[in-house]
Amino acid sequence: MNVLLLGSGGREHALAWKLSQSKLLEKLYIAPGNAGTEEVGENIDLSPNDFESIGKFCVEKNVSMLVVGPEEPLVKGIHNHFAENPELSDISVIGPRKEGAMLEGSKNFANRFMERHGIPTAGSFAVTRENMSEGIEFIRSQSPPYVLKADGLAAGKGVLILEDAGTAEKELQSMLEGKFGKAGETVVIEEFLKGVELSVFVLTDGESYLLLPEAKDYKRIGEGDTGLNTGGMGSVSPVPFADKPFMEKVEKQIIYPTIKGLFEEGVPYSGFIFFGLMNVAGNPYVVEYNVRMGDPEAEAVIPRIKTDLMELFVAAGTSNLKKRSISIDERALASVMLVSEGYPGKYRKGLPVSGLENGGESIIFHAGTKYDNGKIVTNGGRVMAVSSFGNNLKEALDKCYKTAGKIDFEGKYFRRDIGRDLLD
């Protein structure tokens, strides 16, 4: 089976690494990929949003499965493009159609969906320029901190958590005036949920689902969860507080109603659903939906899946997931992200990376890298993730930090407190 995987980050390297181990795989292509994916497949210079070129490539190379890593092509309707094209409709697409991708593509859509199906989440109010005065009234009716979310995709930067009502009102106006472009034409103001975050994932065919390992990620740039938000500085799996009673609540109150709600509303869905949750005094609430695997969570979750991932993808694409089961490695896995100096602000690219041969027991998942004249150089803010197994979380983290110290590029930075809150 020939497979095309779209994307270029650490999530895509983790998926490519796992898919490359499948007995069903004949040829793996990654578009556009990175220096790491080139080690397990063939990188193709195509944009994930160039649907016409992707379709032509799939026909030329006899691709029978398209795996969509990032959210933007899904929200823009790449699955619909394939399903509605006679030349492409037989190709299995792992990732929802545009209608299902709205769970991530619109915060307001997701909140209304949860209201309809009784799924626990924060109270919210959607604001446009037309009802901004009502939005300001809603802010004043809430207690701090105030949560403002751009309704659309904003590359992970569209969420503001503010302590002062006056600042929140100014930021609301700024967002509606274009701070996040079209993504902020509608702004969702949400009630603040106080608790501990958790990421839960399923693979679904729209009727049945398989529960994947959960993870906890660390978004702030600074240790002690300080500083600016990033795309993620590391992740760990499993999560100690996600015990059986808690996960039973998650399945009963959140996962099952979500899958059932999509089915009842006639929304076909094949692919991942990422539930960004908040554990509030032992009860789960949905903070956000994503319609793909998380990053950096994928670098902690994917290696723990012992089952052939492509076999599961085949089942998801043919509505046969109920016949499948999933086997999970019980060991702990930690993943620490090495980032460029200045990230998430301005940073340099093209810096040589050395020491990759010192990976030892760790798995190195590339994110922002590329080959330049045969040498690996930095090509993004988040450069690579160091993932390690351990018999417990401390052992896994110790291996990560040992390896992280041996890999080098100018200005390398990583948080040294990933998972420490769970150890404490």
Phi, psi and omega in degrees: 000127175269133185233137171247124178251126181264135175132173185217010186258192179295324176302315182291324176295320178298316178296316180297318179301316181287315181296327181295344180271357186282139176288345180276346187280131170259308182216132178247123174249145178231128182235115358269348178076187178213188183296331180284318181295333179296340180280343184238000180195197180245121178285139180237132183279076178227142175281136177300344180260002178266081188298321182298312181293323178296316178299314179299317179299316181299321178292314182297322186260010179054046178284132181249354176215132175249120178252119185261114181282301184275167186279328189301313178298328179291314180295328179278351171099034180295325178295319177298319180302317180288316184296329185266359180254117183305327180288339188246349191294340178276352180280127180286128180249122177264103186145142187288162169290171184305323183297318178285327180294346176298340176303327176259329185289340179217115178298323181293318176302314181298317180295319178293322177300314180295322177299316182297330187248014173064034181268127186295126177205177180287149171296148185211165178214127181269134185234136169237181178299330183292329182237034183299325180297323177292325177297319178295321176298321179295318177302314183291341178276349183262164173261150180291158356285163184251133183251120177243129181233128169297134185296322184264189180288130181225035176053037177077006185250003189270017179242126178240135176240114191236143184269340188246131183297321179297318177296320179298319179296319179294319180292325176301313179297318180297319179294316181291339179269003172117012181305323179246025178065212182298333180302333183257016177296331168240137178240133178258121175264126184239151170297139179281129177258125181261121180175203180245132183281155181206142177248126179239142186229143170228156166251128185227154172253010179100345178234312178251166177211157171242132180277125178268169176300143177277168179209164172233129180247167185233110192268332185284150182288328187260155177296150186074022181054055178241163176085193186290154172289146177234183172287353180131128183256000179159169181202161179222152178205136002282178180249120188307320184281351178276063182279181185301313179300319181293315182291333174295322175296318180300314181293313185290318188268338188235303187293307182300314178297330178292310180298315180296319180296317177299316182296315181296329180272005176072031180258105178293142185211122172226117181147200182272148162236128180254120178258108172277113189245160171237126175273104182254101179053042176088001179242136183273138174232144178278125173270320179197157168257143163237152185250028179204177176291154178281165175215111027263010183298325180304326182288346175256336185268311186303315181297339180279349178278115181274334180292149175299112185294326181292325175300321178291322177296319178300316180295320180295324182282346181241017178057039180239023185292334181295342179271357185252159172228169182230138179251131186242136173290126185283347181291160176281151175223131177241149179223126183242128184268130172264127186235165180282147176301130180100338178298139010271015174269217181285141179211161180271154174240169175081016180274131182298140178252131179233165175086007182295339178288352181264025182298330179058235181277356182274159172253127180261116177255116181285147176234283179261074178223161171204167173270136176226109184054042175083359180243147180277128179230163179288147181213025181185176179287311174268114191272310179197159178247135175259114183247137183217140172276155172205158176292341173212173185296320181299316180297318179297317180294319178302319178295318179301311185289330175297314179291318181302328180288342183264345177267138186220144166204154185302128178082011181306135177221143171208150177285137182259010183239018178301129178078355184296325179298327180282329176291321180293000000 
